[in-house]
Amino acid sequence: MPENRLMPTPNDPPATPAFEILSPDQQCVPLVFNSPHSGRVYPESFLAASRLDPWTIRCSEDTYVDELFASAVGQGAPLLRANFPRAWLDVNREPYELDPKMFSGRLPDFANVRSVRVAGGLGTIARIVSESEEIYDRPLDVAEALERIEAYYKPYHQALHDLVARTRSAFGLAVLVDCHSMPSATRGGAGRLRPDIVIGDRYGTSCAVELTDMAAQILTQLGYSVSRNKPYAGGHITEHYGRPCQGVHALQIEVKRCLYMDERSLEPTAGFEPLRKDLSIFVQGLAGAIGSGLLSLPDAAE
């Protein structure tokens, strides 16, 4: 694992690690869990540069998702989680998806300034939270953005890459489960709730269809309404790491927030513990199906 950089939180010593790997005593299943958006440590300099109040700036968090899936560690799978917030740096983007209008100074020529995500304000350094709220009250220095990418984005992905590579080497294949949460209501649609869980596999390209089928079957049997790829097919992590022909399968899981938390107060509700237990059953079922050979997933290429 690369050096684990510390978050710049001078008012809260000792500083918090930028990310953590929660590791089992021994990895005994070919699963790797990742929670890239559950970070809740906000650098003081970031809060000072923001025009938003402390609640609004947290609206893009996948709050408590790392805790919902933490039982995977006890079942023999590692869990990587970011402690920095998505609003500060989004590792589920390409490394240089940057909006030139956000910065004073010239971006590198290799920056992707025209992606759909950049246009929507949700690049590697986000411009907005909660679909429309501008984060910053002034332009950022380009050097600051590049420092975040070098010091935090790249070490995070190196850690994730190493976890996946070690898992594939040990078991012949690896299954990466990228864990997220989603707002309960559709955009602009008060009262129109999303399904309980959305499974994304980049429309069948990031993992074997048998894996998606099994994940949906387990969750449906647990009583949840499940959708595939709509409205979330998987982001950069699912797309980048999912290589089924090479024995690496990547699946994104989006959980509806009202199942476990109050979306106004950001506090867990009575539904948190039942959901956590069901997700533990989900992990157990998925690991069991893979371990028994039930899914017949292709191994890594020789």
C-alpha positions in Angstrom: 0.0 0.0 0.0 1.4 3.5 -0.8 2.0 6.1 1.8 -1.4 7.0 3.3 -1.5 10.8 3.1 -3.1 12.7 6.0 -6.1 15.1 5.6 -5.2 18.7 6.3 -7.2 19.1 9.5 -5.0 21.2 11.8 -7.8 21.8 14.3 -8.3 18.1 14.9 -5.0 16.4 15.7 -3.9 13.8 14.9 -4.9 14.3 11.3 -7.2 11.7 9.7 -5.8 9.3 7.1 -7.1 10.3 3.6 -8.3 6.8 3.1 -8.3 3.4 4.9 -8.2 -0.2 4.1 -10.2 -2.3 6.5 -8.6 -5.7 6.1 -9.8 -9.1 7.4 -7.3 -11.3 9.3 -7.1 -13.4 6.2 -8.9 -12.7 2.9 -10.8 -15.8 2.1 -13.2 -14.6 -0.7 -12.4 -13.0 -4.1 -14.4 -9.9 -3.2 -13.1 -6.3 -2.8 -15.5 -3.6 -1.5 -14.9 0.1 -2.1 -16.7 3.1 -0.7 -15.3 6.2 -2.5 -18.0 8.7 -1.5 -18.6 8.1 2.2 -15.9 10.4 3.5 -16.9 12.9 6.1 -13.7 14.8 7.0 -13.9 18.3 5.5 -10.6 20.2 5.4 -10.8 23.6 7.1 -9.4 25.4 4.0 -12.2 23.8 1.9 -14.9 24.9 4.2 -13.5 28.4 4.3 -13.5 28.6 0.5 -17.0 27.3 0.1 -20.1 29.5 -0.1 -22.3 26.7 1.4 -23.5 26.0 4.9 -22.3 22.9 6.6 -25.4 20.9 5.8 -25.7 21.7 2.1 -22.1 21.0 1.4 -22.7 17.4 2.7 -25.5 16.7 0.3 -23.4 14.7 -2.1 -22.0 12.3 0.5 -22.8 8.7 0.5 -23.2 9.0 4.2 -22.7 5.8 6.3 -22.3 3.6 3.2 -18.9 2.4 4.5 -20.6 1.3 7.7 -23.5 -0.4 5.9 -21.0 -2.7 4.0 -18.4 -3.0 6.9 -19.6 -6.6 7.6 -17.8 -7.7 4.5 -14.5 -7.4 6.4 -15.7 -10.0 8.9 -16.6 -12.3 6.0 -13.1 -12.2 4.6 -13.1 -9.3 2.1 -11.2 -6.0 2.3 -13.0 -2.7 2.3 -11.4 0.5 1.0 -13.0 3.8 2.1 -12.2 7.4 1.5 -12.2 9.8 4.5 -12.1 12.9 2.3 -15.5 14.1 0.9 -16.7 13.7 -2.6 -17.4 17.4 -2.8 -13.6 18.1 -2.3 -12.3 15.3 -4.6 -14.2 12.7 -6.5 -12.2 9.5 -7.2 -15.1 8.0 -9.2 -14.1 10.3 -12.1 -11.2 10.2 -14.5 -8.1 11.8 -12.8 -8.4 15.1 -14.8 -12.0 15.7 -15.5 -11.8 19.4 -14.8 -14.0 22.4 -15.6 -11.8 25.3 -16.9 -14.4 27.9 -15.7 -13.7 26.9 -12.1 -10.0 27.8 -12.1 -7.7 30.7 -12.3 -4.8 29.7 -14.5 -4.5 27.3 -17.4 -5.3 23.6 -17.1 -2.9 21.0 -18.5 -3.6 20.2 -22.2 -4.4 16.6 -21.2 -7.3 17.6 -18.9 -10.7 16.3 -20.0 -12.7 19.5 -20.1 -15.6 18.3 -22.3 -17.0 15.3 -20.5 -20.7 15.1 -19.6 -19.8 15.0 -16.0 -17.8 18.2 -16.2 -20.6 19.9 -18.0 -22.9 18.8 -15.2 -20.6 20.3 -12.6 -19.5 17.0 -11.2 -15.9 16.5 -12.4 -12.9 15.3 -10.4 -13.1 18.6 -8.5 -16.8 19.2 -8.3 -18.4 22.6 -9.0 -21.8 21.8 -7.4 -23.5 19.7 -4.9 -27.2 18.7 -4.7 -27.6 19.1 -8.4 -27.4 22.9 -8.5 -25.7 24.5 -5.5 -22.4 26.1 -6.4 -19.6 25.1 -4.0 -17.0 27.9 -4.3 -17.3 31.6 -3.9 -14.2 32.3 -6.0 -12.1 30.5 -8.6 -9.6 27.9 -7.5 -5.9 27.9 -8.3 -5.1 25.3 -10.8 -2.1 24.2 -8.7 -4.4 23.4 -5.8 -6.6 21.1 -8.0 -3.5 19.3 -9.3 -2.1 18.9 -5.8 -5.4 17.1 -4.7 -5.1 14.8 -7.6 -1.4 13.9 -7.1 -1.5 13.7 -3.3 -4.9 12.0 -2.8 -6.6 10.7 -6.0 -3.6 8.8 -7.3 -2.7 7.1 -4.0 -6.3 6.1 -3.6 -6.4 4.4 -7.0 -3.1 2.8 -6.4 -4.4 1.3 -3.2 -7.6 0.1 -5.0 -5.5 -1.3 -7.9 -3.3 -3.2 -5.6 -6.3 -4.7 -3.7 -7.8 -5.9 -6.9 -4.5 -7.2 -8.3 -3.7 -9.1 -5.1 -7.2 -10.6 -5.1 -7.0 -11.8 -8.7 -3.6 -13.3 -8.1 -4.7 -15.2 -5.0 -8.0 -16.5 -6.3 -7.8 -16.4 -10.1 -10.4 -13.7 -10.3 -11.6 -10.6 -8.4 -15.0 -9.1 -7.9 -15.0 -5.4 -7.1 -18.2 -4.1 -5.5 -18.4 -0.3 -5.6 -20.7 0.9 -2.9 -22.9 4.1 -3.1 -26.1 5.7 -2.0 -28.6 7.7 -4.0 -31.3 10.3 -3.2 -34.6 8.7 -2.7 -36.7 10.8 -5.0 -36.0 11.3 -8.7 -34.7 14.7 -9.8 -37.5 17.3 -9.8 -40.0 14.5 -9.0 -41.4 15.0 -5.5 -43.0 11.7 -4.5 -41.5 9.7 -7.3 -39.3 7.3 -5.4 -36.4 5.4 -7.0 -36.2 1.6 -6.5 -34.6 0.5 -3.3 -31.3 -0.6 -5.0 -29.8 0.0 -8.4 -27.1 -2.4 -9.7 -24.8 -1.1 -12.3 -22.6 -3.2 -14.6 -22.1 -0.7 -17.5 -24.8 -2.5 -19.4 -23.2 -5.9 -19.1 -19.6 -4.8 -19.9 -18.0 -4.5 -16.5 -18.8 -8.0 -15.1 -20.3 -11.3 -16.1 -24.1 -11.2 -16.5 -24.3 -14.2 -14.1 -22.8 -12.0 -11.4 -25.4 -9.2 -12.0 -28.2 -11.8 -12.1 -27.1 -13.3 -8.8 -26.7 -10.0 -7.1 -30.2 -8.9 -8.2 -31.7 -12.3 -7.2 -30.2 -12.2 -3.6 -31.4 -8.6 -3.0 -34.9 -9.3 -4.5 -35.3 -12.3 -2.2 -34.4 -10.1 0.7 -37.5 -8.0 -0.2 -35.9 -5.1 -2.1 -37.0 -3.6 -5.4 -34.0 -3.7 -7.7 -33.2 -1.9 -11.0 -30.3 -2.5 -13.3 -28.3 0.3 -14.8 -31.1 2.9 -14.6 -30.5 5.6 -13.5 -27.0 4.5 -12.6 -25.0 2.2 -14.8 -21.7 2.7 -12.9 -19.1 5.4 -12.9 -15.4 5.6 -13.7 -14.4 3.0 -11.1 -16.8 0.4 -12.5 -15.8 1.2 -16.1 -12.1 1.4 -15.5 -11.6 -1.7 -13.3 -14.2 -4.0 -14.8 -12.4 -6.4 -17.2 -14.4 -9.6 -17.2 -12.2 -11.2 -19.9 -9.2 -10.7 -17.6 -11.0 -12.1 -14.6 -11.8 -8.8 -12.9 -15.5 -8.1 -12.5 -16.8 -4.7 -11.2 -20.4 -4.1 -10.0 -21.8 -0.8 -8.6 -24.4 -0.9 -5.9 -26.6 2.2 -5.2 -28.8 2.1 -2.0 -31.8 4.4 -1.6 -31.0 6.7 1.3 -34.5 6.8 2.9 -34.0 3.1 3.7 -31.5 3.9 6.4 -31.2 7.6 7.1 -33.1 10.9 7.4 -32.1 12.8 4.3 -32.6 16.2 6.0 -30.8 15.6 9.3 -28.3 13.1 7.8 -28.9 10.9 10.9 -29.4 7.1 10.7 -32.9 5.9 11.2 -34.4 2.7 12.6 -33.9 1.2 9.2 -30.2 1.3 9.4 -29.6 -1.9 11.3 -32.0 -4.1 9.3 -30.4 -2.8 6.1 -26.9 -3.5 7.4 -27.9 -7.0 8.3 -29.5 -7.6 4.9 -26.3 -6.3 3.2 -24.3 -8.8 5.3 -26.6 -11.6 4.0 -26.0 -10.2 0.5 -22.3 -10.3 0.8 -22.5 -13.8 2.2 -24.7 -15.0 -0.6 -22.5 -13.5 -3.3 -19.4 -14.9 -1.8 -21.0 -18.3 -1.4 -22.2 -18.4 -5.0 -18.7 -17.4 -6.3 -16.9 -19.9 -4.0 -19.1 -22.8 -4.9 -18.6 -22.2 -8.6 -22.3 -21.6 -9.1 -21.6 -18.5 -11.2 -19.0 -20.0 -13.5 -17.1 -16.7 -13.8 -14.1 -16.7 -16.1 -10.8 -16.8 -14.3 -8.0 -14.3 -15.0 -6.3 -14.8 -18.4 -3.0 -16.7 -18.3 
